[in-house]
Amino acid sequence: RRPPRSTLSSSSAASDVYKRQESFDSISGRSLSEKVIFLDENGPIQSFQQLLGSIKNKPMFLNFWGTWCFPSRNQFKYNHELTSFLEKNKIAMLYIANEYQPNRENWKKIIAAYNLEGYHFILTDDFKEDMEKYGGEVTGYPTYMIIDSTGKIVEKKACWPGDGKKLFKQLKEKLNL
């Protein structure tokens, strides 16, 4: 489900990269919303059960992403509609960042720039290994999952935010809304 490869010439592609960077620079000075919650401020999230204890009895939409991953960041342009749907249906938005070289300052700037309201933490090897025990294997980025209010992973390969109504239908079906 990756976007199709571009057929642009290399000079056109370079121009697109410059425009994307220029666009990011114009929003990167934003400050964090008060609706941004860092679950790992006092220490890493090491297990799936620890995560469930942090967000009790609430269905969740998980987004595994990376600051380095353009397809992950590209999906953020659909967040306004997604956030509205999730809030209306009392579903927690959870962003789990896979960072090869964790730079919390850069990570937080990107969260602020794209106004990523919801819960956040940086993925650890321990969490990833533990999550896999519950069937939550992440094989690519971005990966989206749906977890019901009991903590059961009900969809391991959820639709992407860019799928719009298809994702909303999937969330309704999987969470019995």
Backbone as ProteinMPNN parsed JSONL, in Angstrom:
{"seq_chain_A": "RRPPRSTLSSSSAASDVYKRQESFDSISGRSLSEKVIFLDENGPIQSFQQLLGSIKNKPMFLNFWGTWCFPSRNQFKYNHELTSFLEKNKIAMLYIANEYQPNRENWKKIIAAYNLEGYHFILTDDFKEDMEKYGGEVTGYPTYMIIDSTGKIVEKKACWPGDGKKLFKQLKEKLNL", "coords_chain_A": {"N_chain_A": [[0.804, -1.188, 0.0], [1.983, 1.148, -0.546], [2.683, 4.48, -1.731], [2.611, 5.135, -5.296], [5.606, 4.978, -7.254], [7.337, 7.9, -8.186], [7.242, 9.489, -11.368], [8.705, 11.577, -12.042], [11.239, 13.705, -13.43], [14.727, 13.79, -12.475], [15.565, 16.418, -11.83], [13.15, 17.672, -11.427], [12.182, 16.143, -9.331], [14.058, 16.8, -7.371], [13.382, 19.454, -7.039], [10.821, 19.113, -5.944], [11.507, 17.942, -3.481], [12.832, 20.089, -2.322], [10.667, 21.893, -2.14], [9.022, 20.493, -0.341], [10.653, 20.504, 1.938], [10.865, 23.245, 2.324], [8.213, 23.835, 2.879], [7.9, 22.367, 5.271], [9.715, 23.769, 6.865], [8.326, 26.152, 7.175], [6.318, 25.482, 8.957], [7.578, 24.389, 11.118], [8.169, 25.893, 13.343], [6.127, 25.837, 15.123], [4.466, 25.4, 18.311], [4.068, 22.756, 20.746], [0.906, 21.214, 21.003], [-1.472, 21.295, 23.679], [-2.755, 18.939, 23.718], [-1.02, 16.944, 23.246], [0.542, 14.137, 24.46], [3.197, 12.727, 26.115], [4.09, 9.556, 26.653], [6.408, 8.385, 27.485], [7.982, 10.068, 29.012], [8.954, 9.776, 31.599], [10.437, 7.509, 31.442], [11.101, 4.673, 29.322], [8.5, 3.01, 27.412], [8.073, -0.26, 27.886], [6.568, -2.565, 27.467], [3.645, -4.12, 26.032], [1.55, -4.423, 27.834], [2.201, -2.446, 29.69], [1.723, -0.21, 28.139], [-1.071, -0.481, 27.748], [-1.85, -0.084, 30.372], [-1.311, 2.592, 30.618], [-3.133, 3.835, 28.977], [-6.098, 3.436, 29.733], [-8.831, 1.224, 29.255], [-9.757, 2.185, 26.758], [-10.481, 2.345, 23.321], [-7.973, 2.193, 20.727], [-6.164, 3.784, 18.086], [-3.376, 2.948, 16.49], [-0.355, 4.312, 15.282], [2.441, 3.468, 13.769], [5.401, 4.947, 13.067], [8.065, 6.923, 11.555], [10.362, 9.617, 11.931], [12.031, 9.89, 9.81], [10.701, 8.82, 7.692], [9.148, 9.35, 4.753], [6.587, 8.445, 3.598], [5.175, 7.991, 5.997], [5.077, 10.582, 7.165], [3.734, 11.871, 5.115], [1.133, 10.937, 5.373], [0.157, 12.449, 7.458], [-1.168, 14.684, 6.543], [-3.794, 14.055, 6.431], [-4.759, 14.14, 8.936], [-6.543, 15.981, 10.179], [-9.255, 15.371, 9.562], [-9.213, 12.717, 10.453], [-8.556, 12.979, 13.221], [-10.804, 14.353, 14.119], [-12.806, 12.395, 13.678], [-11.873, 10.362, 15.424], [-11.973, 11.638, 17.955], [-14.737, 12.159, 18.17], [-15.675, 9.547, 18.374], [-14.492, 8.632, 20.653], [-11.91, 7.412, 20.596], [-8.588, 6.7, 21.236], [-5.7, 8.273, 19.935], [-2.629, 7.055, 19.033], [0.752, 7.496, 18.64], [3.586, 5.832, 17.694], [6.873, 6.107, 17.525], [9.489, 4.991, 15.496], [12.738, 5.312, 15.83], [15.907, 5.463, 14.512], [18.159, 6.734, 15.462], [17.495, 7.991, 18.226], [16.378, 11.188, 18.65], [15.099, 13.237, 20.65], [14.436, 15.946, 20.624], [14.264, 16.698, 17.89], [12.252, 14.905, 17.105], [10.098, 15.829, 18.695], [9.806, 18.355, 17.544], [8.834, 17.699, 15.017], [6.426, 16.501, 15.708], [5.115, 18.74, 16.763], [5.146, 20.396, 14.479], [3.448, 19.081, 12.671], [1.198, 19.005, 14.167], [0.418, 16.756, 15.81], [-1.767, 15.521, 17.622], [-2.397, 13.62, 20.501], [-1.351, 10.519, 22.026], [2.099, 9.708, 22.591], [5.172, 7.932, 22.055], [8.587, 6.766, 21.908], [9.578, 3.971, 20.132], [10.878, 1.039, 21.614], [13.22, -1.698, 21.571], [12.452, -3.686, 23.37], [9.695, -3.172, 23.734], [8.773, -3.559, 21.108], [9.378, -6.287, 20.708], [7.773, -7.436, 22.716], [5.229, -6.616, 21.878], [4.943, -8.083, 19.552], [4.394, -10.61, 20.562], [1.723, -10.461, 21.017], [0.698, -10.453, 18.556], [1.143, -8.186, 17.138], [2.947, -7.396, 14.904], [5.254, -5.279, 13.357], [5.986, -4.548, 10.133], [6.661, -2.693, 8.268], [6.769, 0.829, 7.466], [4.546, 3.535, 7.16], [2.725, 1.737, 9.725], [-0.456, 0.775, 10.717], [-2.641, 0.062, 13.409], [-5.511, -1.323, 15.071], [-6.88, -1.289, 18.253], [-9.03, -2.69, 20.599], [-11.217, -1.677, 23.375], [-10.666, -3.498, 25.373], [-8.063, -4.114, 25.106], [-7.319, -5.817, 23.121], [-5.782, -6.588, 20.042], [-7.434, -5.835, 17.25], [-7.188, -5.335, 14.593], [-4.479, -5.751, 12.592], [-3.31, -4.695, 10.344], [-4.368, -2.036, 9.605], [-6.32, 0.263, 7.616], [-4.926, 3.15, 5.952], [-4.717, 6.619, 7.045], [-5.097, 8.239, 4.764], [-6.879, 6.743, 3.326], [-9.326, 7.531, 4.101], [-12.784, 7.433, 4.241], [-12.908, 4.679, 4.041], [-11.142, 3.823, 6.048], [-12.537, 4.859, 8.28], [-14.867, 3.358, 8.178], [-13.779, 0.837, 8.636], [-12.773, 1.177, 11.252], [-15.211, 1.561, 12.631], [-16.442, -0.948, 12.193], [-14.559, -2.785, 13.327], [-14.465, -1.922, 15.955], [-17.016, -2.054, 16.789], [-18.784, 0.206, 16.612]], "CA_chain_A": [[0.0, 0.0, 0.0], [2.855, 2.318, -0.626], [2.351, 5.328, -2.868], [3.35, 4.759, -6.499], [6.862, 5.698, -7.478], [7.207, 9.096, -9.014], [7.804, 9.427, -12.714], [9.303, 12.885, -12.282], [12.665, 13.728, -13.751], [15.51, 14.016, -11.266], [15.575, 17.831, -11.454], [11.82, 17.949, -10.906], [12.119, 15.481, -8.025], [14.858, 17.621, -6.457], [12.569, 20.632, -6.777], [9.772, 18.683, -5.023], [12.118, 17.765, -2.164], [13.059, 21.43, -1.809], [9.37, 22.455, -1.763], [8.57, 19.834, 0.886], [11.474, 21.008, 3.039], [10.48, 24.633, 2.523], [6.908, 23.775, 3.522], [8.12, 21.945, 6.65], [10.365, 24.866, 7.58], [7.341, 27.173, 7.493], [5.465, 25.051, 10.068], [8.372, 23.762, 12.177], [8.277, 26.776, 14.503], [4.937, 25.689, 15.967], [4.689, 24.792, 19.627], [3.286, 21.554, 20.991], [-0.464, 21.352, 21.481], [-1.682, 20.722, 25.011], [-3.341, 17.614, 23.513], [0.081, 16.01, 22.992], [0.925, 13.493, 25.716], [4.354, 11.847, 25.955], [3.977, 8.461, 27.616], [7.73, 7.911, 27.913], [8.759, 11.167, 29.611], [9.599, 9.308, 32.839], [11.075, 6.227, 31.174], [10.565, 4.046, 28.114], [7.415, 2.038, 27.459], [8.787, -1.509, 27.619], [5.698, -3.69, 27.159], [2.284, -3.855, 25.582], [0.733, -4.278, 29.042], [2.507, -1.118, 30.246], [0.982, 0.731, 27.293], [-2.489, -0.597, 28.076], [-2.018, 0.537, 31.683], [-1.221, 4.045, 30.435], [-4.363, 4.279, 28.3], [-7.007, 2.413, 30.263], [-10.203, 0.988, 28.795], [-10.088, 3.04, 25.627], [-9.985, 1.833, 22.043], [-6.839, 2.971, 20.227], [-5.687, 3.695, 16.715], [-1.916, 3.065, 16.59], [0.386, 4.705, 14.097], [3.89, 3.24, 13.863], [5.97, 5.852, 12.076], [9.422, 7.393, 11.816], [10.6, 10.975, 11.454], [12.811, 9.728, 8.589], [9.872, 8.115, 6.717], [8.258, 10.256, 4.028], [5.194, 7.977, 3.552], [4.565, 8.231, 7.317], [4.794, 12.02, 7.3], [2.752, 12.245, 4.099], [-0.21, 10.609, 5.872], [-0.26, 13.439, 8.443], [-2.047, 15.692, 5.938], [-5.167, 13.586, 6.6], [-5.032, 14.07, 10.366], [-7.656, 16.814, 10.662], [-10.462, 14.558, 9.459], [-9.019, 11.548, 11.311], [-8.645, 13.406, 14.623], [-12.214, 14.659, 14.371], [-13.508, 11.111, 13.775], [-11.44, 9.66, 16.631], [-12.516, 12.34, 19.124], [-16.188, 11.928, 18.175], [-15.928, 8.154, 18.749], [-13.726, 8.344, 21.88], [-10.812, 6.51, 20.267], [-7.294, 7.346, 21.494], [-4.707, 8.266, 18.859], [-1.326, 6.739, 19.613], [1.864, 7.535, 17.698], [4.765, 5.136, 18.195], [7.934, 6.464, 16.583], [10.684, 4.163, 15.394], [13.849, 6.212, 15.543], [17.186, 4.762, 14.485], [19.006, 7.493, 16.376], [16.495, 8.821, 18.909], [16.661, 12.588, 18.916], [13.797, 13.666, 21.165], [14.157, 17.33, 20.233], [13.807, 16.663, 16.5], [10.984, 14.172, 17.149], [9.078, 16.739, 19.221], [9.578, 19.422, 16.547], [7.991, 17.15, 13.957], [5.105, 16.35, 16.316], [4.526, 20.084, 16.812], [4.969, 20.908, 13.116], [2.285, 18.445, 12.05], [0.118, 19.059, 15.149], [0.041, 15.361, 16.039], [-2.406, 15.423, 18.925], [-2.605, 12.258, 20.964], [-0.306, 9.913, 22.857], [3.347, 9.476, 21.857], [6.406, 7.446, 22.645], [9.574, 6.221, 20.967], [9.623, 2.515, 20.165], [12.079, 0.371, 22.114], [13.288, -3.101, 21.151], [11.664, -4.481, 24.312], [8.274, -3.008, 23.414], [8.518, -4.2, 19.812], [9.405, -7.739, 20.933], [6.601, -7.785, 23.505], [4.047, -6.387, 21.032], [4.872, -9.206, 18.609], [3.773, -11.733, 21.273], [0.272, -10.258, 20.934], [0.333, -10.44, 17.143], [1.313, -6.846, 16.596], [4.244, -7.273, 14.244], [5.403, -4.139, 12.453], [6.872, -4.978, 9.043], [6.973, -1.546, 7.418], [6.312, 2.121, 7.985], [3.81, 3.442, 8.412], [1.839, 0.622, 10.001], [-1.567, 1.202, 11.563], [-3.349, -1.029, 14.083], [-6.681, -0.953, 15.861], [-6.959, -2.036, 19.501], [-10.317, -2.412, 21.237], [-11.128, -1.16, 24.744], [-10.174, -4.541, 26.276], [-6.636, -4.281, 24.864], [-7.105, -6.809, 22.067], [-5.499, -6.067, 18.701], [-8.514, -6.332, 16.391], [-6.747, -5.174, 13.203], [-3.021, -5.606, 12.564], [-2.941, -3.932, 9.14], [-5.493, -1.128, 9.374], [-6.226, 1.21, 6.493], [-4.161, 4.367, 6.213], [-5.559, 7.807, 7.124], [-5.413, 8.695, 3.405], [-7.993, 5.943, 2.806], [-10.535, 8.254, 4.499], [-14.011, 6.745, 4.663], [-12.615, 3.241, 4.16], [-10.594, 3.664, 7.397], [-13.592, 5.114, 9.256], [-15.748, 2.178, 8.14], [-13.028, -0.247, 9.278], [-12.775, 1.454, 12.684], [-16.564, 1.291, 13.13], [-16.668, -2.391, 12.191], [-13.66, -3.485, 14.249], [-14.717, -1.491, 17.331], [-18.469, -2.16, 17.005], [-19.315, 1.554, 16.902]], "C_chain_A": [[0.846, 1.25, 0.0], [2.438, 3.167, -1.804], [3.163, 4.923, -4.094], [4.622, 5.575, -6.627], [6.633, 6.856, -8.43], [7.844, 8.883, -10.379], [8.462, 10.757, -13.074], [10.771, 12.744, -12.664], [13.434, 14.063, -12.483], [15.532, 15.491, -10.871], [14.217, 18.239, -10.896], [11.662, 17.345, -9.523], [12.897, 16.293, -6.993], [14.081, 18.877, -6.082], [11.453, 20.296, -5.789], [10.315, 18.514, -3.609], [12.334, 19.134, -1.529], [11.747, 22.052, -1.349], [8.853, 21.825, -0.482], [9.347, 20.351, 2.086], [11.086, 22.447, 3.36], [9.141, 24.693, 3.268], [7.065, 23.375, 4.99], [8.748, 23.076, 7.457], [9.355, 25.929, 8.007], [6.431, 26.779, 8.654], [6.258, 24.536, 11.263], [8.546, 24.639, 13.413], [7.084, 26.688, 15.44], [5.312, 25.103, 17.325], [3.743, 23.61, 19.796], [1.898, 21.904, 21.517], [-0.554, 20.775, 22.889], [-2.331, 19.346, 24.927], [-2.291, 16.578, 23.107], [0.557, 15.469, 24.334], [2.06, 12.516, 25.44], [4.31, 10.781, 27.051], [5.323, 8.024, 28.17], [8.6, 9.017, 28.512], [9.531, 10.69, 30.846], [10.274, 7.959, 32.672], [10.394, 5.552, 30.0], [9.375, 3.124, 28.403], [8.032, 0.712, 27.006], [7.895, -2.664, 27.177], [4.32, -3.225, 26.712], [1.366, -3.644, 26.782], [0.97, -2.921, 29.713], [1.761, -0.051, 29.443], [-0.504, 0.715, 27.651], [-2.793, 0.024, 29.438], [-1.988, 2.055, 31.614], [-2.489, 4.626, 29.813], [-5.425, 3.234, 28.626], [-8.378, 2.425, 29.602], [-10.661, 1.891, 27.659], [-9.63, 2.359, 24.344], [-8.892, 2.759, 21.517], [-6.623, 2.733, 18.74], [-4.195, 3.971, 16.79], [-1.311, 3.408, 15.244], [1.867, 4.488, 14.386], [4.524, 4.031, 12.731], [7.411, 6.176, 12.431], [9.599, 8.791, 11.256], [11.304, 10.955, 10.1], [11.951, 9.207, 7.429], [8.889, 9.062, 6.038], [6.833, 9.727, 3.928], [4.466, 8.17, 4.894], [4.166, 9.693, 7.446], [3.751, 12.479, 6.287], [1.323, 11.972, 4.575], [-0.726, 11.641, 6.882], [-1.191, 14.493, 7.853], [-3.519, 15.302, 6.055], [-5.603, 13.61, 8.065], [-6.227, 14.88, 10.838], [-8.951, 16.005, 10.681], [-10.379, 13.344, 10.391], [-9.199, 11.918, 12.783], [-10.091, 13.694, 15.001], [-13.018, 13.373, 14.554], [-13.161, 10.4, 15.078], [-12.01, 10.312, 17.889], [-14.006, 12.066, 19.269], [-16.519, 10.527, 18.691], [-15.129, 7.685, 19.962], [-12.664, 7.268, 21.684], [-9.508, 7.28, 20.486], [-6.383, 7.2, 20.27], [-3.349, 8.063, 19.502], [-0.277, 6.678, 18.517], [3.07, 6.867, 18.344], [5.87, 5.332, 17.161], [9.089, 5.474, 16.647], [11.812, 5.087, 14.955], [15.157, 5.441, 15.614], [18.196, 5.426, 15.412], [18.086, 8.458, 17.114], [17.003, 10.215, 19.255], [15.332, 13.19, 19.343], [13.457, 15.086, 20.744], [13.621, 17.391, 18.802], [12.429, 16.006, 16.41], [9.86, 15.09, 17.621], [8.787, 17.888, 18.254], [8.653, 18.932, 15.434], [6.565, 16.946, 14.473], [4.394, 17.701, 16.356], [4.216, 20.596, 15.408], [3.716, 20.353, 12.457], [1.08, 18.383, 12.987], [-0.444, 17.661, 15.427], [-0.501, 15.182, 17.454], [-2.665, 13.963, 19.268], [-1.45, 11.826, 21.844], [0.903, 9.576, 21.997], [4.367, 8.751, 22.716], [7.307, 6.902, 21.554], [9.678, 4.718, 21.217], [10.957, 2.018, 20.713], [12.064, -1.065, 21.589], [12.446, -3.986, 22.063], [10.177, -4.387, 23.997], [7.937, -3.744, 22.114], [8.438, -5.72, 19.963], [8.158, -8.194, 21.693], [5.321, -7.655, 22.676], [3.851, -7.55, 20.055], [4.245, -10.444, 19.249], [2.248, -11.673, 21.182], [-0.211, -10.189, 19.476], [0.507, -9.105, 16.466], [2.664, -6.636, 15.949], [4.235, -6.101, 13.258], [6.428, -4.526, 11.397], [7.251, -3.84, 8.105], [6.389, -0.278, 8.028], [5.669, 2.931, 6.878], [3.029, 2.137, 8.501], [0.784, 1.133, 10.976], [-2.249, -0.033, 12.14], [-4.53, -0.462, 14.858], [-6.729, -1.886, 17.074], [-8.283, -1.678, 20.175], [-10.118, -1.999, 22.696], [-10.683, -2.207, 25.759], [-8.673, -4.779, 26.104], [-6.311, -5.315, 23.805], [-6.822, -6.114, 20.734], [-6.54, -6.68, 17.769], [-8.215, -6.132, 14.909], [-5.265, -4.858, 13.206], [-2.535, -4.765, 11.393], [-4.103, -3.021, 8.76], [-5.236, -0.253, 8.152], [-5.423, 2.431, 6.93], [-5.113, 5.557, 6.336], [-5.969, 8.349, 5.751], [-6.532, 7.902, 2.755], [-9.345, 6.514, 3.228], [-11.669, 7.384, 4.981], [-13.817, 5.245, 4.815], [-12.036, 2.95, 5.556], [-11.695, 3.845, 8.431], [-14.567, 3.941, 9.323], [-15.073, 1.011, 8.877], [-13.019, -0.054, 10.801], [-14.148, 1.15, 13.3], [-16.825, -0.208, 13.225], [-15.845, -3.107, 13.259], [-13.948, -3.148, 15.714], [-16.199, -1.513, 17.695], [-19.087, -0.817, 17.391], [-20.653, 1.762, 16.205]], "O_chain_A": [[0.433, 2.293, 0.507], [1.896, 2.648, -2.78], [4.28, 4.423, -3.958], [4.7, 6.714, -6.167], [5.827, 6.776, -9.357], [8.851, 8.189, -10.515], [8.74, 11.034, -14.24], [11.447, 11.793, -12.273], [12.855, 14.567, -11.52], [15.518, 15.794, -9.678], [14.144, 19.066, -9.986], [11.074, 17.964, -8.636], [12.44, 16.455, -5.861], [14.12, 19.312, -4.931], [11.161, 21.09, -4.894], [9.657, 18.899, -2.642], [12.056, 19.325, -0.346], [11.7, 22.674, -0.288], [8.308, 22.52, 0.376], [8.764, 20.61, 3.139], [10.99, 22.824, 4.528], [8.964, 25.505, 4.175], [6.435, 23.974, 5.862], [8.36, 23.315, 8.601], [9.499, 26.538, 9.067], [5.828, 27.651, 9.279], [5.678, 24.271, 12.316], [9.03, 24.159, 14.437], [7.036, 27.394, 16.448], [6.321, 24.413, 17.472], [2.748, 23.484, 19.082], [1.743, 22.781, 22.368], [0.201, 19.87, 23.245], [-2.451, 18.654, 25.938], [-2.629, 15.475, 22.679], [0.927, 16.229, 25.229], [1.915, 11.593, 24.638], [4.474, 11.084, 28.232], [5.382, 7.366, 29.209], [9.826, 8.906, 28.515], [10.642, 11.157, 31.102], [10.647, 7.328, 33.662], [9.229, 5.831, 29.714], [9.262, 2.542, 29.482], [8.464, 0.589, 25.86], [8.376, -3.63, 26.585], [3.897, -2.1, 26.979], [0.494, -2.775, 26.747], [0.036, -2.319, 30.243], [1.23, 0.902, 30.014], [-1.118, 1.766, 27.835], [-3.866, 0.592, 29.639], [-2.575, 2.73, 32.46], [-2.866, 5.764, 30.091], [-5.619, 2.272, 27.882], [-8.996, 3.473, 29.415], [-11.818, 2.309, 27.613], [-8.512, 1.848, 24.281], [-8.878, 3.953, 21.816], [-6.863, 1.646, 18.215], [-3.782, 5.085, 17.111], [-1.701, 2.868, 14.208], [2.473, 5.233, 15.156], [4.212, 3.805, 11.562], [7.916, 5.759, 13.474], [9.039, 9.113, 10.208], [11.183, 11.905, 9.326], [12.425, 9.158, 6.294], [7.926, 9.521, 6.651], [5.908, 10.505, 4.158], [3.274, 8.477, 4.914], [3.027, 9.997, 7.803], [2.967, 13.383, 6.575], [0.403, 12.704, 4.214], [-1.929, 11.7, 7.135], [-1.935, 15.135, 8.595], [-4.398, 16.126, 5.805], [-6.696, 13.149, 8.395], [-6.871, 14.498, 11.816], [-9.654, 15.962, 11.691], [-11.363, 12.987, 11.039], [-9.921, 11.235, 13.509], [-10.543, 13.318, 16.082], [-13.822, 13.27, 15.481], [-14.048, 9.89, 15.763], [-12.478, 9.617, 18.79], [-14.484, 11.775, 20.366], [-17.528, 10.339, 19.37], [-15.091, 6.492, 20.266], [-12.532, 6.345, 22.487], [-9.348, 8.389, 19.976], [-6.313, 6.136, 19.656], [-2.962, 8.805, 20.405], [-0.402, 5.898, 17.573], [3.524, 7.284, 19.41], [5.806, 4.787, 16.059], [9.599, 5.164, 17.724], [11.82, 5.58, 13.826], [15.482, 4.841, 16.638], [18.991, 4.75, 16.065], [17.911, 9.601, 16.692], [17.931, 10.385, 20.046], [14.533, 13.605, 18.504], [12.285, 15.393, 20.527], [12.628, 18.07, 18.541], [11.545, 16.504, 15.714], [8.79, 15.125, 17.014], [7.647, 18.343, 18.158], [7.788, 19.674, 14.968], [5.603, 17.193, 13.746], [3.213, 17.797, 16.022], [3.149, 21.163, 15.173], [3.004, 21.078, 11.762], [0.059, 17.783, 12.649], [-1.645, 17.429, 15.29], [0.212, 14.749, 18.36], [-3.098, 13.178, 18.424], [-0.678, 12.647, 22.339], [0.766, 9.208, 20.831], [4.422, 8.927, 23.933], [6.869, 6.617, 20.44], [9.842, 4.264, 22.349], [12.022, 2.505, 20.333], [11.013, -1.58, 21.208], [11.801, -4.925, 21.598], [9.475, -5.398, 23.992], [6.939, -4.461, 22.037], [7.541, -6.36, 19.414], [7.558, -9.215, 21.356], [4.43, -8.5, 22.772], [2.72, -7.947, 19.772], [3.627, -11.248, 18.551], [1.57, -12.697, 21.26], [-1.379, -9.903, 19.209], [0.062, -8.916, 15.334], [3.445, -5.793, 16.392], [3.326, -5.962, 12.439], [7.587, -4.798, 11.711], [8.094, -4.026, 7.227], [5.615, -0.326, 8.984], [6.201, 3.0, 5.77], [2.713, 1.514, 7.488], [1.098, 1.835, 11.937], [-2.416, -1.043, 11.456], [-4.547, 0.707, 15.243], [-6.632, -3.106, 16.941], [-8.619, -0.501, 20.306], [-8.992, -1.975, 23.193], [-10.355, -1.858, 26.893], [-8.074, -5.547, 26.857], [-5.144, -5.655, 23.61], [-7.523, -5.179, 20.346], [-6.535, -7.887, 17.525], [-8.905, -6.692, 14.057], [-4.836, -3.838, 13.746], [-1.452, -4.184, 11.457], [-4.741, -3.211, 7.725], [-4.099, -0.062, 7.722], [-5.268, 2.702, 8.121], [-6.213, 5.514, 5.784], [-7.077, 8.863, 5.598], [-7.083, 8.33, 1.741], [-10.388, 6.044, 2.775], [-11.553, 6.685, 5.988], [-14.487, 4.61, 5.63], [-12.394, 1.949, 6.177], [-11.78, 3.057, 9.373], [-15.036, 3.578, 10.402], [-15.717, 0.292, 9.641], [-13.231, -1.008, 11.551], [-14.229, 0.548, 14.371], [-17.367, -0.684, 14.223], [-16.369, -3.935, 14.004], [-13.712, -3.965, 16.605], [-16.593, -1.051, 18.766], [-19.821, -0.72, 18.374], [-21.253, 2.83, 16.328]]}, "name": "protein", "num_of_chains": 1, "seq": "RRPPRSTLSSSSAASDVYKRQESFDSISGRSLSEKVIFLDENGPIQSFQQLLGSIKNKPMFLNFWGTWCFPSRNQFKYNHELTSFLEKNKIAMLYIANEYQPNRENWKKIIAAYNLEGYHFILTDDFKEDMEKYGGEVTGYPTYMIIDSTGKIVEKKACWPGDGKKLFKQLKEKLNL"}
